[in-house]
Amino acid sequence: MRSITQWTAILRNYTLSFESIHEYMKANQGFELAKKLVSDGDVRGFVLEDEKNNVAAVSVWVHAHMNNTRWYYSTLKFSHQSVLEHSCTCEARDLPHMRCKHVGALMCGLLALKDYSTLTVAPKEFRRSNMQRFEGMSDSVRKAVGADLTWARLLDDLTTDPEKKREGVAHNDTFQSVPKNLQKKKEEMQPCYS
């Protein structure tokens, strides 16, 4: 795993901003959810897959917004000026009118590492609303809703793989590294012995 400082140095020369991410995503709601996935600590385990000739390829696990037991595998290949390709294992990855929020969360996570890693508190774009209502509650309640997340911990989590079994959850998470429609095709292709 690379450190936050290493990620900041790698990303230093790449053009990335909230405006460029919003434009790439093509949908305001997905963009807002992408930022929320980062601020909720649901983007984990950045890996630099390749970097040469001013082109970088990265991958990350993004926690599903609607299914709290699933993590999607998202990838992005980009140059200093533009996104070259992206992929995600979620069902929304092929929508023609917008990009999935998981790829947006990957991009927002990279932006957090690139431009905001030296801050001691989250920038306004990544601030979580209504967390003050959990002040004075028990540690277990604060942890369950993520009220204990600091900006430093959130940045550190971006570079750390997610746990297969999260504390306080009775089940193991699933990590979907292959899109579901391809999983089904693979199962259909298995020989049937009768």
C-alpha positions in Angstrom: 0.0 0.0 0.0 1.2 3.5 -0.8 1.1 6.2 1.8 -1.0 9.4 1.5 2.2 11.3 0.8 3.1 9.0 -2.0 -0.4 9.3 -3.6 -0.2 13.1 -3.3 3.1 13.1 -5.2 1.9 10.7 -7.9 -1.3 12.8 -8.5 0.4 16.2 -8.3 0.6 16.7 -12.1 -2.8 15.3 -13.0 -5.6 17.7 -13.8 -8.5 16.8 -11.5 -11.1 19.0 -9.9 -14.7 18.8 -8.6 -15.8 20.6 -11.8 -14.1 18.0 -14.1 -15.5 15.1 -12.1 -19.0 16.6 -12.2 -18.7 17.1 -15.9 -17.4 13.6 -16.5 -20.2 12.0 -14.5 -23.0 13.7 -16.5 -25.4 13.6 -13.5 -25.7 15.9 -10.4 -27.2 13.2 -8.2 -24.5 10.7 -8.9 -21.8 13.4 -8.3 -23.3 14.2 -4.9 -23.5 10.5 -4.0 -19.9 10.0 -5.1 -18.7 12.7 -2.7 -20.9 11.2 0.0 -19.3 7.8 -0.5 -15.9 9.3 0.1 -17.0 11.3 3.2 -18.7 8.2 4.6 -15.5 6.2 4.4 -16.9 3.9 1.7 -13.9 4.2 -0.7 -11.0 1.9 0.3 -7.8 0.4 -0.9 -6.5 2.5 -3.7 -3.9 0.7 -5.9 -1.8 2.2 -8.6 -2.0 -0.5 -11.2 0.2 1.2 -13.8 1.8 4.6 -14.5 3.9 5.4 -17.6 4.0 7.9 -20.4 1.9 10.4 -18.3 -1.0 7.8 -18.0 -2.1 6.3 -14.7 -4.3 3.4 -14.0 -5.8 3.0 -10.5 -8.3 0.7 -8.8 -10.3 0.8 -5.6 -13.1 -0.8 -3.7 -16.3 1.2 -3.3 -19.0 0.3 -0.8 -22.4 -0.1 -2.4 -24.7 2.8 -1.6 -27.9 0.6 -1.5 -26.5 -2.7 -0.3 -24.4 -2.4 2.9 -22.8 -5.8 2.4 -21.4 -5.3 -1.1 -18.2 -3.7 -2.4 -17.7 -2.9 -6.1 -14.4 -2.9 -7.8 -13.8 0.3 -9.8 -11.0 1.2 -12.1 -9.9 4.4 -13.9 -7.2 5.0 -16.5 -6.4 8.7 -17.1 -3.9 11.0 -18.6 -2.8 14.4 -17.3 -5.7 16.0 -19.2 -8.6 13.5 -19.5 -10.1 10.2 -18.5 -9.2 7.5 -21.0 -11.4 4.7 -19.7 -13.2 3.5 -16.6 -14.9 0.3 -15.4 -17.0 -0.8 -12.4 -18.6 -4.1 -11.4 -21.9 -2.5 -10.5 -25.1 -2.8 -12.5 -25.1 0.9 -13.5 -21.7 0.9 -15.2 -23.0 0.7 -18.7 -25.7 3.4 -18.6 -25.3 5.7 -21.7 -26.6 8.9 -20.1 -24.4 9.0 -17.0 -21.4 7.4 -15.2 -21.9 5.3 -12.1 -21.3 6.9 -8.7 -18.6 4.3 -7.8 -16.3 5.6 -10.6 -17.2 9.2 -9.4 -16.3 8.2 -5.9 -12.9 6.8 -7.2 -12.3 10.2 -8.8 -13.3 12.1 -5.7 -11.1 9.9 -3.6 -8.1 10.7 -5.8 -9.0 14.4 -5.6 -9.1 14.2 -1.8 -5.6 12.6 -1.8 -4.2 15.0 -4.4 -5.5 18.4 -3.1 -6.8 18.0 0.5 -4.5 15.6 2.2 -2.7 18.3 4.3 -5.9 19.6 5.8 -6.8 18.8 9.4 -10.6 18.9 8.8 -12.6 17.8 5.8 -13.1 20.5 3.1 -16.7 21.6 2.8 -17.3 19.3 -0.3 -16.6 16.3 1.9 -18.2 17.4 5.2 -20.9 15.1 6.6 -24.0 16.9 7.6 -25.9 16.4 10.9 -23.1 14.6 12.7 -23.3 17.0 15.6 -26.6 15.4 16.6 -24.6 12.3 17.7 -22.4 14.3 20.2 -22.8 12.8 23.7 -24.1 9.5 22.4 -22.3 6.2 23.3 -19.2 5.2 21.4 -21.0 2.3 19.8 -23.7 4.5 18.3 -21.2 7.1 17.1 -19.1 4.3 15.5 -22.2 2.7 13.9 -23.1 6.0 12.1 -19.5 6.9 11.4 -19.6 10.0 13.6 -16.2 9.1 14.8 -14.6 9.5 11.4 -11.9 12.2 11.3 -10.5 13.6 8.1 -7.1 12.1 8.8 -8.6 8.6 9.4 -10.8 8.9 6.3 -7.7 9.8 4.1 -5.8 6.9 5.7 -8.7 4.5 5.0 -8.6 5.5 1.3 -5.2 3.8 1.1 -6.2 0.7 3.2 -8.1 -2.3 2.1 -11.6 -2.8 3.5 -12.2 -5.4 6.1 -14.1 -8.5 5.1 -16.0 -8.4 8.3 -16.7 -5.0 9.8 -16.9 -4.4 13.5 -20.5 -4.5 14.8 -21.8 -6.3 11.7 -23.0 -9.9 11.9 -22.1 -10.9 8.4 -19.1 -10.9 6.0 -19.1 -8.4 3.2 -18.9 -9.5 -0.4 -16.4 -8.1 -2.9 -17.7 -8.1 -6.4 -14.7 -8.1 -8.7 -16.7 -9.4 -11.8 -19.9 -7.7 -13.0 -23.0 -9.8 -12.2 -24.0 -10.3 -15.9 -20.5 -11.8 -16.6 -20.8 -14.0 -13.6 -24.0 -15.5 -14.9 -22.5 -16.1 -18.4 -19.6 -17.8 -16.8 -22.0 -20.1 -14.8 -23.9 -20.9 -18.0 -20.8 -21.9 -19.8 -19.9 -24.5 -17.1 -20.3 -28.0 -18.5 -23.2 -29.9 -17.2 -22.6 -33.6 -16.4 -25.7 -35.8 -16.0 
